[in-house]
Amino acid sequence: MSTLGHQYDNSLVSNAFGFLRLPMNFQPYDSDADWVITGVPFDMATSGRAGGRHGPAAIRQVSTNLAWEHNRFPWNFDMRERLNVVDCGDLVYAFGDAREMSEKLQAHAEKLLAAGKRMLSFGGDHFVTLPLLRAHAKHFGKMALVHFDAHTDTYANGCEFDHGTMFYTAPKEGLIDPNHSVQIGIRTEFDKDNGFTVLDACQVNDRSVDDIIAQVKQIVGDMPGLPDL
């Protein structure tokens, strides 16, 4: 059911316009889109202040300021002329139900990937990466993770829904291979025996972008990769 072309059950933290003013399509699975944007307004797994649920709406709002300049420097083309990208709005789930969010997000991602689409997802707190990893690993096989963060999120605290445990859980579920994964920008204490290559904030600050990219490519190798930030 929809009203005026919009999802009737969007939450109060959702908005009704697309990222970069891209077209909205609430049923993108059978569309001709190459990429599909999904917002995930979820912040029940954070250990700090809530508010991440407003992330998708805020990202879309500020993106409108970038939409007017079609050719983004230094490229001489408009991305929208080469890729068909649609925004399918925010994931709809029962607010307060972390398990339902996780299951619905994984099912949504699986359906998009099965239809040959690629995803760009906006959180939300960082836990939303885990159901996305489950869907991508189911489709592509074990993944290489390229993770930009201040924290490694490899902590084992026993909580099923926590924004600091996803990359402790993911290797145990066989979703990612730490030996082909890299974490960039880390500036907090972490377990140095978890198998990930960590490029901490000091290293990143002292090295060139080209040098870091070359090392990331070497670590990832030929594995399917999932960037996460």
MOPETA-V19418 format. One record per residue. N is the residue number from 1. RES is the residue in three letters. BURIAL is + if it has 9 or more other C-alpha atoms within 8 Angstrom, else -. Layout:
# MOPETA-V19418
n:N res:RES burial:BURIAL
n:N res:RES burial:BURIAL
This chain:
# MOPETA-V19418
n:1 res:MET burial:-
n:2 res:SER burial:-
n:3 res:THR burial:-
n:4 res:LEU burial:-
n:5 res:GLY burial:-
n:6 res:HIS burial:-
n:7 res:GLN burial:+
n:8 res:TYR burial:-
n:9 res:ASP burial:-
n:10 res:ASN burial:-
n:11 res:SER burial:-
n:12 res:LEU burial:-
n:13 res:VAL burial:-
n:14 res:SER burial:+
n:15 res:ASN burial:-
n:16 res:ALA burial:-
n:17 res:PHE burial:+
n:18 res:GLY burial:+
n:19 res:PHE burial:+
n:20 res:LEU burial:+
n:21 res:ARG burial:+
n:22 res:LEU burial:+
n:23 res:PRO burial:+
n:24 res:MET burial:+
n:25 res:ASN burial:+
n:26 res:PHE burial:+
n:27 res:GLN burial:-
n:28 res:PRO burial:+
n:29 res:TYR burial:-
n:30 res:ASP burial:-
n:31 res:SER burial:-
n:32 res:ASP burial:-
n:33 res:ALA burial:+
n:34 res:ASP burial:+
n:35 res:TRP burial:+
n:36 res:VAL burial:+
n:37 res:ILE burial:+
n:38 res:THR burial:+
n:39 res:GLY burial:+
n:40 res:VAL burial:+
n:41 res:PRO burial:+
n:42 res:PHE burial:+
n:43 res:ASP burial:+
n:44 res:MET burial:-
n:45 res:ALA burial:+
n:46 res:THR burial:+
n:47 res:SER burial:-
n:48 res:GLY burial:-
n:49 res:ARG burial:-
n:50 res:ALA burial:-
n:51 res:GLY burial:-
n:52 res:GLY burial:+
n:53 res:ARG burial:+
n:54 res:HIS burial:+
n:55 res:GLY burial:+
n:56 res:PRO burial:+
n:57 res:ALA burial:+
n:58 res:ALA burial:-
n:59 res:ILE burial:+
n:60 res:ARG burial:+
n:61 res:GLN burial:+
n:62 res:VAL burial:-
n:63 res:SER burial:+
n:64 res:THR burial:+
n:65 res:ASN burial:-
n:66 res:LEU burial:-
n:67 res:ALA burial:+
n:68 res:TRP burial:-
n:69 res:GLU burial:-
n:70 res:HIS burial:-
n:71 res:ASN burial:+
n:72 res:ARG burial:+
n:73 res:PHE burial:-
n:74 res:PRO burial:-
n:75 res:TRP burial:-
n:76 res:ASN burial:-
n:77 res:PHE burial:-
n:78 res:ASP burial:+
n:79 res:MET burial:-
n:80 res:ARG burial:-
n:81 res:GLU burial:-
n:82 res:ARG burial:-
n:83 res:LEU burial:+
n:84 res:ASN burial:+
n:85 res:VAL burial:+
n:86 res:VAL burial:+
n:87 res:ASP burial:+
n:88 res:CYS burial:+
n:89 res:GLY burial:+
n:90 res:ASP burial:+
n:91 res:LEU burial:+
n:92 res:VAL burial:-
n:93 res:TYR burial:-
n:94 res:ALA burial:-
n:95 res:PHE burial:-
n:96 res:GLY burial:-
n:97 res:ASP burial:-
n:98 res:ALA burial:+
n:99 res:ARG burial:-
n:100 res:GLU burial:+
n:101 res:MET burial:+
n:102 res:SER burial:+
n:103 res:GLU burial:+
n:104 res:LYS burial:+
n:105 res:LEU burial:+
n:106 res:GLN burial:+
n:107 res:ALA burial:+
n:108 res:HIS burial:-
n:109 res:ALA burial:+
n:110 res:GLU burial:+
n:111 res:LYS burial:+
n:112 res:LEU burial:+
n:113 res:LEU burial:+
n:114 res:ALA burial:-
n:115 res:ALA burial:-
n:116 res:GLY burial:-
n:117 res:LYS burial:+
n:118 res:ARG burial:+
n:119 res:MET burial:+
n:120 res:LEU burial:-
n:121 res:SER burial:-
n:122 res:PHE burial:+
n:123 res:GLY burial:+
n:124 res:GLY burial:+
n:125 res:ASP burial:+
n:126 res:HIS burial:+
n:127 res:PHE burial:+
n:128 res:VAL burial:+
n:129 res:THR burial:+
n:130 res:LEU burial:+
n:131 res:PRO burial:+
n:132 res:LEU burial:+
n:133 res:LEU burial:+
n:134 res:ARG burial:+
n:135 res:ALA burial:+
n:136 res:HIS burial:+
n:137 res:ALA burial:+
n:138 res:LYS burial:+
n:139 res:HIS burial:+
n:140 res:PHE burial:-
n:141 res:GLY burial:+
n:142 res:LYS burial:+
n:143 res:MET burial:+
n:144 res:ALA burial:+
n:145 res:LEU burial:+
n:146 res:VAL burial:+
n:147 res:HIS burial:+
n:148 res:PHE burial:+
n:149 res:ASP burial:+
n:150 res:ALA burial:+
n:151 res:HIS burial:+
n:152 res:THR burial:+
n:153 res:ASP burial:+
n:154 res:THR burial:+
n:155 res:TYR burial:+
n:156 res:ALA burial:-
n:157 res:ASN burial:-
n:158 res:GLY burial:-
n:159 res:CYS burial:-
n:160 res:GLU burial:-
n:161 res:PHE burial:-
n:162 res:ASP burial:+
n:163 res:HIS burial:+
n:164 res:GLY burial:+
n:165 res:THR burial:+
n:166 res:MET burial:+
n:167 res:PHE burial:+
n:168 res:TYR burial:+
n:169 res:THR burial:+
n:170 res:ALA burial:+
n:171 res:PRO burial:+
n:172 res:LYS burial:-
n:173 res:GLU burial:-
n:174 res:GLY burial:-
n:175 res:LEU burial:+
n:176 res:ILE burial:+
n:177 res:ASP burial:+
n:178 res:PRO burial:+
n:179 res:ASN burial:-
n:180 res:HIS burial:+
n:181 res:SER burial:+
n:182 res:VAL burial:+
n:183 res:GLN burial:+
n:184 res:ILE burial:+
n:185 res:GLY burial:+
n:186 res:ILE burial:+
n:187 res:ARG burial:+
n:188 res:THR burial:-
n:189 res:GLU burial:-
n:190 res:PHE burial:-
n:191 res:ASP burial:-
n:192 res:LYS burial:-
n:193 res:ASP burial:-
n:194 res:ASN burial:-
n:195 res:GLY burial:-
n:196 res:PHE burial:+
n:197 res:THR burial:+
n:198 res:VAL burial:-
n:199 res:LEU burial:+
n:200 res:ASP burial:+
n:201 res:ALA burial:+
n:202 res:CYS burial:-
n:203 res:GLN burial:-
n:204 res:VAL burial:+
n:205 res:ASN burial:-
n:206 res:ASP burial:-
n:207 res:ARG burial:-
n:208 res:SER burial:-
n:209 res:VAL burial:-
n:210 res:ASP burial:-
n:211 res:ASP burial:-
n:212 res:ILE burial:+
n:213 res:ILE burial:-
n:214 res:ALA burial:-
n:215 res:GLN burial:-
n:216 res:VAL burial:+
n:217 res:LYS burial:-
n:218 res:GLN burial:-
n:219 res:ILE burial:+
n:220 res:VAL burial:+
n:221 res:GLY burial:-
n:222 res:ASP burial:-
n:223 res:MET burial:+
n:224 res:PRO burial:+
n:225 res:GLY burial:+
n:226 res:LEU burial:+
n:227 res:PRO burial:-
n:228 res:ASP burial:-
n:229 res:LEU burial:-
